[in-house]
């Protein structure tokens, strides 16, 4: 029996690895040159946002970019394959003069993929070209190096006859913006060094591939942890070291633990934990594909489950949960969206309409239970901000939706989201009028209230518009294209900014 088992194992191994992938085949190259000219305080929002932090928000800037890539799906018939990418940038009037945008290796085994390095990851369940952005895992900031284990495409769960599928990922990584954070703070704000990141997500799809209707539902969660926090108080920095041991990694993964350095009697989760519940309804016809989707962001249990476990007592120096009492919160904060893909209309092939509301944040009152105050109320969630970690940003750009005005726009040296309570409407349109011409339009109206702690005296409003067109010059040089974009911001949130971008791109 043992010989039979070894023979079968050897046969499977030889069949799988008999032909190693040719890493020199299936390679693509790209080069890009781009320049921005603007008037106002910054480049317009929709000239820079949701491009993985690559364009600078400064008025006048530019970059040269070059990359080499091999897809891990270069030979999808193989049981396993290897992919890689290197994407380097030289920039002017940017947060860095030279930086690595992407540098990674992918290893695929059947449908699973292991990624090691720094790679741009797309949004899930939304139109990546036209959406204003996911609230948790957006495409607005530079990627960071990580180890990521993923099932990137839906896998049909056995025994469900193709009706139920799953995809998702688990990852641990580290930020690369140490120098930026320290320079940006300039002695006027707190900052962090060596921030660790844990992310995970899972999505279920209900519906067979040959049926027009399907439902996708998922949970996205993240935790920033393990940093060294430099807390500025009365003009002096205090160094606070957060946990980086195996226990901290475990707490970040499962959700728990505490930031013992500052939590005090009331124990909180370790690190900056946050996430989103996401839902999408799809209807696919011969002429069009329609989608309705929702993205509910949360910073703690009051937002995640819309309730608080409301019975506490003081024991051994800490507030511990005791009684079975609950406080419920209404579902107010949410992104709601509708998108359509018209299969037979080239002039207008895609459209997106989104509504974003973040004003509630579990209410305007927060208090932990004490012997004198018996009720625990978990409001003032303060989206994207955190006291011990750098907030939901990397290199000053939000990791989520750019309508939360990123810290890179701040003039006070604080890595803080000054406008996280807002309501917005967003429209996106795209089309391919000719074989060589593609365009997209994004327009947003927003009303901001600031934060609960620092509200605006009066609501601030903003309108942002971005129009882009790209034309293929393949008839002259194969792989060459040219792009032009125009945009503006008007209002008290972003200021009055007007600008344009010219881009030349080559890829083979």
Residue, then its C-alpha position, 0 to 999 in steps of 0.5 A: x500500500x505504501x508503495x502504491x501511495x508513493x507511486x501515485x504521489x510521484x506521478x502527480x508531482x511529475x505531472x504537475x511540475x514536468x513543464x516549468x513555466x518559461x518566465x521569459x515568455x508572455x512579458x509585456x512592457x510599458x512606459x508613460x510620460x505625464x504632465x499636469x498644469x493647474x491653477x488654484x491650490x491643488x490639481x483638481x480632484x478627478x485628475x488625481x484621485x483613484x489612480x493608486x496615488x500616482x499623480x501628484x495633488x500639486x498644481x504643476x507636476x509630472x512623472x516618467x514611468x516604466x514597467x515590465x510585467x508577466x501575468x500569472x495567468x499567462x498560461x491558464x491551462x497549467x496547474x501552476x504558474x509564476x508572474x511578476x512585475x516591476x513598475x518604477x517612477x521618476x517624478x517632479x513636484x511629488x511626495x517622492x522624486x523616485x519611487x517604486x510603484x509596483x514590485x512583486x511576484x505572483x505564484x498561482x496554484x490552481x485557482x489560488x494565488x500567493x503575491x509577495x511584494x507591492x502590487x496595485x489591487x483593484x476594487x471589488x464589486x464596483x466599476x474601477x473606472x467610474x466609481x467614486x471609490x470603495x470605502x475600505x479597499x479603494x484604489x486612491x493610495x500607493x500600494x505597499x509591500x505585503x504577503x497576500x494569499x488570495x482566491x481572486x476569482x469566484x470558485x464554485x463551492x462543491x455540492x452547490x451545483x454551481x449556485x454558490x461561489x466564493x472568493x477572497x484574500x488574507x494579507x499582512x504588509x507594511x507601510x513605506x511612508x516613514x519619511x513622508x509622515x515625519x516630514x509632513x508632521x513638521x513638529x505640528x502633528x503626531x505621526x507613526x513609523x513602521x506601520x503594519x497592516x492586515x487585510x482580509x475579505x470574503x465574498x459569496x456569490x449566489x446564482x448560476x453562471x448561465x442565469x441572468x440574476x445573481x447576488x454578491x455579498x461580502x465583508x472587507x476588514x483591515x487593521x493598522x497595528x504595530x507602529x511606533x507612535x510619536x504623540x505630540x503634546x504641548x510641543x513635545x513628542x512622546x514615543x509609544x510603541x505598539x505591539x509587534x509580536x505574534x500575539x499582535x498579529x493574531x489579534x489583528x487577524x481575529x479582532x481583539x486585544x488592546x492598545x494597552x499603552x493608552x487604552x487604560x481601564x476601557x480595553x479596545x481592539x488592538x490597532x485601527x480596525x475598520x471595514x465594510x459590509x458590501x452587497x451587489x445585485x446583478x442582472x445580465x441581459x442580451x443588451x445590458x448588464x445592470x448592477x445595484x450595490x451598497x457599501x456600509x463602512x464601520x469603525x467599531x462594533x456599533x457600526x459593524x453590527x449596529x449595536x453595542x454590548x451594553x453591560x460593563x463592570x469595573x474589575x481588576x483595573x479594567x471595564x469588562x463585559x458583564x450584563x446581556x444588554x444591547x443598544x441598537x443603532x440605525x442604518x444611516x451611513x452607507x454608499x448606494x450605487x447603480x451601474x449599467x454596461x450597455x453592450x451595443x452602445x459605443x457612444x455611452x457604454x457605461x454609467x455609474x450613479x452613487x450616493x454617499x452618506x457618512x454624517x451619522x457615525x453612530x451618533x454624536x455622543x460617546x461614553x464608556x460605562x463607569x460606576x457613576x455612569x451606567x450606560x455605554x454609548x458608542x458614538x463619534x466613530x470618527x471615520x478614517x481617524x485614529x489616535x495611535x495609528x496614522x488613520x486610513x491613509x498611506x503617503x497622505x492619500x486615503x486608502x478608501x474613498x477620496x471624498x474623505x478629503x485626504x491628509x495630503x491636502x492639509x496645511x496644518x501638518x496633521x495626518x488627520x481627515x478633517x472632513x469625514x461627515x458628508x453627503x455626496x452625489x457622484x456620476x460617472x460616464x464612459x464610452x468608446x465612440x470609435x475603435x481608437x477613442x475612449x473617454x470617461x467623465x466623473x462629476x461629484x457634488x458634496x456637502x461636508x460638515x467636518x468632524x464631530x470634534x471639529x465641525x465646520x461653522x457652516x457646511x462646506x460645499x464642493x463640485x468636482x468635474x473630470x473629463x478624460x479622453x485617450x486616443x490610440x496611435x497604433x496606426x503610427x506606432x503599435x502600442x502608442x496612445x495619447x491622453x488628455x484630461x481637463x478638470x476643475x473643483x469649485x467650492x469651500x472644501x477643495x477650493x477653486x482649482x482648474x487644470x489639465x493633464x497630457x499623457x503619452x503611453x506605450x505598451x507592448 
